[in-house]
Amino acid sequence: MPALAIRRDLSPGELRRLARFEPDRRASMRLLAIANALEGMSRADAARLAGMERQALRDAVLRYNAEGPEGLHDRPRSGRPEGLSEGQQAALKAWVLRGPNPERDGVSAWRLVDICDHAEKVYGVRYSEWGMSRLLKRLGLSHQKARPRPPQGSPAAQAAFKKWAWVEARRDRRGAPRPADPALVPG
């Protein structure tokens, strides 16, 4: 089987220079392997010096011939599909932003456990707490918890307490006599 031809629009020196300044290590190694092969090394030696197999070098040569140096970067991977569709994610976000009703839900703030339970009951999709926190972060939500307020406290009583609390605290500090410093002698 004849060797696969490599395009020659860039010299091996230019390929090595590109590899030197390439931030993606895997693309850099592919560039070096192609530069080695262009200099006349056997494909097996060129691949071995770049830390790859001959088949990986062949795949890199095909991509380099088709797309040039830009084709040597890794392709994006799809990964695991989302459990919730876009519409379900938007509905979940609206539900979280609406917040709980303490009389109906029995809580004053949503916890991750509550949101995971809601997603499982309504959408039939199970999330771990970690996975739900990642989903909420992707939806633009962050973990913020307001300072709890007792539901029985009246706003008028709280305002009156805040108004006079600093006066009482100040009076307590002023009223106590300070002890004399033993290092100071009247004289």
Secondary structure, DSSP 8 states (H G I E B T S, - for coil): --------SS-HHHHHHHHHT-S-HHHHHHHHHHHHHHTT--HHHHHHHTTS-HHHHHHHHHHHHHHGGGGGS------S--SS-HHHHHHHHHHHHH---HHHHS-SS--HHHHHHHHHHHH-----HHHHHHHHHHTT----------TT--HHHHHHHHHHHHHHHHHHHHHS-----TT----
